[in-house]
Amino acid sequence: MASEPRVDGTAPMDYAEHERTYAFFVGLTKWGTISLVILMILMAIFLL
């Protein structure tokens, strides 16, 4: 029954794929933020 389409025609949600995508997004956001902070610190040191 879990693999049958819903009444509205959509497929059931794949929670494992959702969790992998969310973990990728959080990791990318974390490392992107860390990289930008390091870039700003280096710019403050060398350009001021």
MARDOZA-79948 format. One record per residue (C-alpha): residue number from 0; x, y, z. Coordinates in nm, 2 decimals, decimal comma, always signed. Layout:
BEGIN
  pos      xx      yy      zz
  NUM       X       Y       Z
...
***
This chain:
BEGIN
  pos      xx      yy      zz
    0   +0,00   +0,00   +0,00
    1   +0,29   +0,24   +0,06
    2   +0,41   +0,22   -0,30
    3   +0,06   +0,29   -0,45
    4   +0,01   +0,64   -0,58
    5   -0,20   +0,87   -0,37
    6   -0,55   +0,99   -0,46
    7   -0,41   +1,31   -0,59
    8   -0,18   +1,12   -0,83
    9   +0,15   +1,20   -0,66
   10   +0,40   +0,94   -0,55
   11   +0,48   +0,88   -0,18
   12   +0,77   +1,08   -0,05
   13   +1,12   +0,92   -0,05
   14   +1,24   +1,01   +0,30
   15   +1,59   +0,86   +0,26
   16   +1,65   +1,08   -0,05
   17   +1,50   +1,38   +0,13
   18   +1,74   +1,34   +0,42
   19   +2,04   +1,30   +0,19
   20   +1,95   +1,61   +0,00
   21   +1,89   +1,81   +0,32
   22   +2,23   +1,69   +0,46
   23   +2,40   +1,80   +0,14
   24   +2,23   +2,14   +0,15
   25   +2,33   +2,19   +0,52
   26   +2,69   +2,09   +0,45
   27   +2,71   +2,31   +0,15
   28   +2,57   +2,60   +0,34
   29   +2,81   +2,54   +0,63
   30   +3,12   +2,52   +0,42
   31   +3,01   +2,81   +0,20
   32   +2,97   +3,03   +0,51
   33   +3,30   +2,92   +0,65
   34   +3,47   +3,00   +0,32
   35   +3,32   +3,34   +0,30
   36   +3,42   +3,43   +0,66
   37   +3,78   +3,33   +0,59
   38   +3,77   +3,53   +0,27
   39   +3,65   +3,84   +0,45
   40   +3,91   +3,80   +0,72
   41   +4,19   +3,77   +0,46
   42   +4,06   +4,07   +0,28
   43   +4,05   +4,27   +0,60
   44   +4,41   +4,17   +0,67
   45   +4,56   +4,23   +0,33
   46   +4,35   +4,51   +0,19
   47   +4,33   +4,75   +0,48
***
